[in-house]
Amino acid sequence: MQFSESLKKNKDFQTVYRIGKSYANKYLVMYVLENRTDGNRIGISVSKKVGNSVIRHRITRLIRESYRLQEDMFQNGLDIVIIARASAKKVGYYEIEDSLMHLGSLHKITKKKMESF
């Protein structure tokens, strides 16, 4: 994640939850709040309800990698918190990536892809 850093402090997560806007789909919930900086800060939360630590870490890695590869598609200056739902434990990378991009488009924080012909 060359343009983004991580949200680490509970206070930062709580601020995004309280003030930010959220959208959800089948696998993920995304909260977004402007942070008045040049870069994004991303936080990923996977509850114990989703599964054991191996499953939770796998989902975290999938979300982080999906964001990293699509990072240039997101606008800058945002705090983004992504929460995995229990249904995410049974899906692979492409479903997570599609879910992430879908939520980005709902929030209107993704840039349009250039179509090549």
Secondary structure, 3 states (H helix, E strand, C coil): CCCEEECCCHHHHHHHHHHCEEEECCCEEEEEEECCCCCEEEEEECCCCCCCHHHHHHHHHHHHHHHHHCHHHECCCEEEEEEECHHHHHCCHHHHHHHHHHHHHHHCCECCCCCCC
